[in-house]
Amino acid sequence: MWLHITQKRLKKSQGSWQQNLWSCRYEDAVGHFTKCIGLDKGNEIYYSNRAAALTALKRYAEALEDAKSVVRLKPNWAKGWARAGAAHFGLEEWAEVLALLLSPWKISCKS
């Protein structure tokens, strides 16, 4: 019961946490999305948003791990691949960036 109530509260306040992300309060956003992931490890959006905040903080290795989680959870979602590309770019892993750009993904253009 507690978990269900907490998950509902997290989803209800997700908008304000995303506002942290878009207001350049990246550390706050990382903390909030970490809490969300702790309650729902199967939600690719939480990993994606935390990856974006980590990339903004130049914490590229952590961002890459989150991007890999996004791709694992939803392989056809373009945003997960984009997050991975941004992290590889930040890490100056040029071969990986190029491989991502040239790979023939089967992704959804609707995302």
Stockholm file with secondary structure:
# STOCKHOLM 1.0

chainA/1-111         MWLHITQKRLKKSQGSWQQNLWSCRYEDAVGHFTKCIGLDKGNEIYYSNRAAALTALKRYAEALEDAKSVVRLKPNWAKGWARAGAAHFGLEEWAEVLALLLSPWKISCKS
#=GR chainA/1-111 SS CHHHHHHHHHHHTHHHHHHHHHTTCHHHHHHHHHHHHHHCTTCHHHHHHHHHHHHHTTCHHHHHHHHHHHHHHCTTBHHHHHHHHHHHHHTTCHHHHHHHHHSCCCCBTTC
#=GC SS_cons         CHHHHHHHHHHHTHHHHHHHHHTTCHHHHHHHHHHHHHHCTTCHHHHHHHHHHHHHTTCHHHHHHHHHHHHHHCTTBHHHHHHHHHHHHHTTCHHHHHHHHHSCCCCBTTC
//
